[in-house]
Amino acid sequence: EPFFTTKEQGKGTGLGLATTYGIVRQSGGHIWLYSEPGEGTTFKAYFPLVEEDVAAPAAVPPPAVGGTETILLVEDEPSVRELARLILERHGYKLLVATDPFEALAIAEDHEAPIDLLVSDVVMPLLSGPELALRIRELRPELRTLLLSGYTEELVGAKGGLKDTDGFLSKPFTPDALARKVRELVDGQKARA
């Protein structure tokens, strides 16, 4: 029975056995149980024997390469902003951090040195990430952009949100995925220059 638990309120969902049963059945196996009141219950999961060779796991790619370029990071969610900042700083990048699009525009106007990449959330109050990218490109036409979103790339693209942008990364992202995407875009900028 799913959603049945003997644990106190808020300590369990009652889905442990139902989930286990589903996984075992999908694998072509079955579960045997033996129970005695006051003594406890024993569960045994049986899986079919696999006769063919198991493929070797894919090679682990080398760690993402960092850099010293300057990145303008714009994210209105504090926890995501802090995570992205830490990841990029650990990879050696110089960060200019903005909590909203208008702060990012002010940084883009006032910062005298080059900015190599804009990393921005897609959905933000007052001005979206794609709109921000267009406005900053009026000031810095060479700037490449990486958009971050909890929505899929297909959904954001279908709504026209990826027009004139260079890259997209879905949230949640891994530190390695962010670092690789940033390096790809920064290297692409050098090739374009």
Backbone hydrogen bonds in HBPLUS format (Angstrom, degrees):
<---DONOR---> <-ACCEPTOR-->    atom                        ^
c    i                          cat <-CA-CA->   ^        H-A-AA   ^      H-
h    n   atom  resd res      DA  || num        DHA   H-A  angle D-A-AA Bond
n    s   type  num  typ     dist DA aas  dist angle  dist       angle   num
A0003-PHE N   A0014-GLY O   2.99 MM  11  4.10 129.8  2.26 110.5 116.3     1
A0011-LYS N   A0008-GLU O   3.03 MM   3  5.64 155.1  2.09 145.7 145.7     2
A0019-THR N   A0015-LEU O   2.81 MM   4  5.79 157.3  1.86 151.8 157.8     3
A0020-THR N   A0016-GLY O   2.99 MM   4  6.17 163.0  2.02 147.5 152.5     4
A0021-TYR N   A0017-LEU O   2.84 MM   4  5.96 164.6  1.86 152.4 156.8     5
A0022-GLY N   A0018-ALA O   3.04 MM   4  6.20 157.4  2.09 142.1 147.9     6
A0023-ILE N   A0019-THR O   3.02 MM   4  6.31 158.4  2.07 152.4 157.7     7
A0024-VAL N   A0020-THR O   2.96 MM   4  6.16 169.2  1.97 158.4 161.2     8
A0025-ARG N   A0021-TYR O   2.93 MM   4  6.08 165.4  1.95 152.7 157.0     9
A0026-GLN N   A0022-GLY O   2.98 MM   4  6.08 158.4  2.03 145.5 151.5    10
A0027-SER N   A0023-ILE O   3.15 MM   4  6.32 135.8  2.35 139.6 150.8    11
A0027-SER N   A0024-VAL O   3.15 MM   3  5.17 131.3  2.40  95.3 108.5    12
A0029-GLY N   A0024-VAL O   2.94 MM   5  5.20 156.9  2.00 156.2 149.3    13
A0028-GLY N   A0025-ARG O   2.98 MM   3  5.10 161.4  2.02 108.9 113.1    14
A0030-HIS N   A0046-TYR O   2.95 MM  16  5.38 144.5  2.08 139.4 150.7    15
A0046-TYR N   A0030-HIS O   2.83 MM  16  5.38 172.4  1.83 172.6 174.7    16
A0032-TRP N   A0044-LYS O   2.76 MM  12  5.08 165.4  1.78 154.9 159.8    17
A0044-LYS N   A0032-TRP O   2.72 MM  12  5.08 154.6  1.78 159.4 164.4    18
A0034-TYR N   A0042-THR O   2.88 MM   8  5.22 150.3  1.97 146.5 155.8    19
A0042-THR N   A0034-TYR O   2.76 MM   8  5.22 161.2  1.80 155.3 161.9    20
A0036-GLU N   A0040-GLY O   3.10 MM   4  5.80 161.3  2.13 162.9 167.4    21
A0039-GLU N   A0036-GLU O   2.93 MM   3  5.25 159.6  1.97 131.3 136.1    22
A0040-GLY N   A0036-GLU O   3.17 MM   4  5.80 147.5  2.28 167.6 161.7    23
A0067-GLY N   A0091-HIS O   2.94 MM  24  6.38 140.1  2.10 151.2 163.6    24
A0094-LYS N   A0069-GLU O   2.90 MM  25  6.07 165.4  1.93 150.9 155.3    25
A0116-ASP N   A0070-THR O   2.79 MM  46  5.35 141.1  1.94 138.9 151.2    26
A0071-ILE N   A0094-LYS O   2.83 MM  23  6.19 161.8  1.87 167.8 172.5    27
A0096-LEU N   A0071-ILE O   2.84 MM  25  6.09 157.2  1.89 162.8 162.7    28
A0072-LEU N   A0117-LEU O   2.85 MM  45  6.24 163.0  1.88 164.2 169.1    29
A0119-VAL N   A0072-LEU O   2.83 MM  47  6.08 168.3  1.84 155.1 158.3    30
A0073-LEU N   A0096-LEU O   2.80 MM  23  6.11 157.3  1.85 163.0 170.8    31
A0098-ALA N   A0073-LEU O   2.81 MM  25  6.13 159.9  1.85 169.9 173.4    32
A0074-VAL N   A0119-VAL O   2.79 MM  45  6.19 160.4  1.83 162.0 166.2    33
A0121-ASP N   A0074-VAL O   3.00 MM  47  6.38 146.1  2.11 159.4 170.1    34
A0075-GLU N   A0098-ALA O   3.31 MM  23  6.75 156.9  2.37 161.7 159.4    35
A0081-ARG N   A0077-GLU O   2.91 MM   4  6.03 165.8  1.93 164.3 169.0    36
A0082-GLU N   A0078-PRO O   2.91 MM   4  6.03 162.9  1.94 151.0 155.1    37
A0083-LEU N   A0079-SER O   3.05 MM   4  6.15 157.3  2.10 140.4 146.9    38
A0084-ALA N   A0080-VAL O   2.92 MM   4  6.08 172.7  1.93 155.6 157.4    39
A0085-ARG N   A0081-ARG O   2.92 MM   4  6.05 159.0  1.97 147.3 153.8    40
A0086-LEU N   A0082-GLU O   2.96 MM   4  6.13 166.0  1.98 149.7 153.0    41
A0087-ILE N   A0083-LEU O   2.98 MM   4  6.21 166.3  2.00 155.8 159.5    42
A0088-LEU N   A0084-ALA O   2.99 MM   4  6.13 172.3  1.99 154.2 156.2    43
A0089-GLU N   A0085-ARG O   2.87 MM   4  5.98 161.0  1.91 153.9 159.7    44
A0090-ARG N   A0086-LEU O   2.94 MM   4  6.00 155.9  2.00 146.8 153.2    45
A0091-HIS N   A0088-LEU O   3.13 MM   3  5.06 135.9  2.34  93.2 105.7    46
A0093-TYR N   A0088-LEU O   3.13 MM   5  5.66 149.2  2.23 157.0 148.0    47
A0092-GLY N   A0089-GLU O   2.93 MM   3  5.04 159.0  1.97 108.5 112.2    48
A0104-ALA N   A0100-ASP O   3.13 MM   4  6.42 153.5  2.20 149.6 157.7    49
A0105-LEU N   A0101-PRO O   2.92 MM   4  6.24 151.1  2.00 146.4 153.9    50
A0106-ALA N   A0102-PHE O   3.10 MM   4  6.30 156.0  2.16 140.2 146.1    51
A0107-ILE N   A0103-GLU O   2.99 MM   4  6.28 156.0  2.05 147.1 153.6    52
A0108-ALA N   A0104-ALA O   2.89 MM   4  6.13 163.6  1.92 152.4 156.8    53
A0109-GLU N   A0105-LEU O   2.98 MM   4  6.20 147.2  2.09 144.2 152.8    54
A0110-ASP N   A0106-ALA O   2.93 MM   4  6.07 161.8  1.96 151.7 156.5    55
A0111-HIS N   A0107-ILE O   2.83 MM   4  5.62 155.7  1.89 156.5 159.4    56
A0118-LEU N   A0144-ARG O   2.91 MM  26  6.24 161.3  1.94 154.2 160.2    57
A0146-LEU N   A0118-LEU O   2.74 MM  28  6.11 155.1  1.80 165.1 172.2    58
A0120-SER N   A0146-LEU O   2.91 MM  26  6.36 156.5  1.97 160.2 168.1    59
A0148-LEU N   A0120-SER O   2.78 MM  28  5.96 153.5  1.85 146.1 150.2    60
A0122-VAL N   A0148-LEU O   2.85 MM  26  5.89 132.0  2.08 172.9 166.4    61
A0129-GLY N   A0122-VAL O   2.77 MM   7  4.19 170.2  1.78 126.3 129.6    62
A0132-LEU N   A0128-SER O   2.86 MM   4  6.09 156.9  1.91 152.1 159.4    63
A0133-ALA N   A0129-GLY O   2.89 MM   4  6.13 159.0  1.93 152.3 157.9    64
A0134-LEU N   A0130-PRO O   3.10 MM   4  6.39 156.3  2.16 145.3 150.5    65
A0135-ARG N   A0131-GLU O   3.07 MM   4  6.36 157.9  2.12 148.5 154.3    66
A0136-ILE N   A0132-LEU O   2.87 MM   4  6.13 160.0  1.91 159.2 164.8    67
A0137-ARG N   A0133-ALA O   2.93 MM   4  6.04 149.8  2.02 144.4 153.0    68
A0138-GLU N   A0135-ARG O   3.25 MM   3  5.33 142.1  2.40  95.5 105.9    69
A0139-LEU N   A0136-ILE O   2.91 MM   3  5.26 134.3  2.13 105.4 117.6    70
A0140-ARG N   A0136-ILE O   2.79 MM   4  6.02 154.1  1.85 149.4 158.4    71
A0143-LEU N   A0140-ARG O   3.08 MM   3  5.64 166.0  2.10 122.3 126.8    72
A0166-ASP N   A0145-THR O   3.28 MM  21  5.32 136.2  2.48 126.3 138.5    73
A0167-GLY N   A0145-THR O   3.05 MM  22  6.34 124.9  2.37 148.6 159.4    74
A0147-LEU N   A0167-GLY O   2.98 MM  20  6.22 169.6  2.00 137.3 136.7    75
A0169-LEU N   A0147-LEU O   2.89 MM  22  6.31 146.4  2.01 162.1 170.6    76
A0149-SER N   A0169-LEU O   3.23 MM  20  6.71 149.6  2.33 149.9 155.6    77
A0171-LYS N   A0149-SER O   2.66 MM  22  5.42 153.2  1.73 135.8 136.2    78
A0156-VAL N   A0152-THR O   3.04 MM   4  6.31 171.9  2.05 158.2 160.0    79
A0157-GLY N   A0153-GLU O   2.84 MM   4  5.84 158.8  1.88 145.3 152.2    80
A0158-ALA N   A0154-GLU O   2.85 MM   4  5.93 150.4  1.94 142.2 150.2    81
A0159-LYS N   A0155-LEU O   3.24 MM   4  6.46 138.2  2.42 140.6 150.0    82
A0159-LYS N   A0156-VAL O   3.26 MM   3  5.33 133.3  2.49  95.8 107.7    83
A0161-GLY N   A0156-VAL O   2.88 MM   5  5.16 148.2  1.99 162.5 152.2    84
A0160-GLY N   A0157-GLY O   2.97 MM   3  5.05 158.1  2.02 109.0 112.6    85
A0165-THR N   A0162-LEU O   3.20 MM   3  5.42 144.8  2.34 134.7 126.4    86
A0178-LEU N   A0174-THR O   3.10 MM   4  6.39 164.1  2.12 159.5 162.4    87
A0179-ALA N   A0175-PRO O   3.00 MM   4  6.19 169.5  2.01 152.1 155.4    88
A0180-ARG N   A0176-ASP O   2.88 MM   4  6.01 160.7  1.92 151.7 156.9    89
A0181-LYS N   A0177-ALA O   3.02 MM   4  6.12 162.1  2.05 146.4 151.4    90
A0182-VAL N   A0178-LEU O   2.96 MM   4  6.14 165.1  1.98 156.3 160.3    91
A0183-ARG N   A0179-ALA O   3.03 MM   4  6.17 164.3  2.05 146.0 150.6    92
A0184-GLU N   A0180-ARG O   2.90 MM   4  6.09 159.8  1.94 149.0 155.0    93
A0185-LEU N   A0181-LYS O   3.03 MM   4  6.26 158.7  2.08 149.0 153.9    94
A0186-VAL N   A0182-VAL O   2.87 MM   4  6.08 163.1  1.90 156.9 162.0    95
A0187-ASP N   A0183-ARG O   2.87 MM   4  5.93 163.9  1.89 151.2 156.0    96
A0188-GLY N   A0184-GLU O   2.96 MM   4  6.04 144.7  2.08 135.2 145.6    97
A0189-GLN N   A0185-LEU O   2.98 MM   4  6.22 141.3  2.13 141.1 150.4    98
A0190-LYS N   A0186-VAL O   3.27 MM   4  6.64 151.4  2.36 144.0 150.3    99
A0191-ALA N   A0187-ASP O   3.11 MM   4  6.44 152.4  2.18 145.1 152.6   100
A0192-ARG N   A0188-GLY O   3.01 MM   4  6.22 141.1  2.17 139.5 149.8   101
A0192-ARG N   A0189-GLN O   3.15 MM   3  5.03 122.5  2.50  91.0 105.5   102
A0193-ALA N   A0189-GLN O   2.98 MM   4  6.15 136.6  2.17 144.0 155.4   103
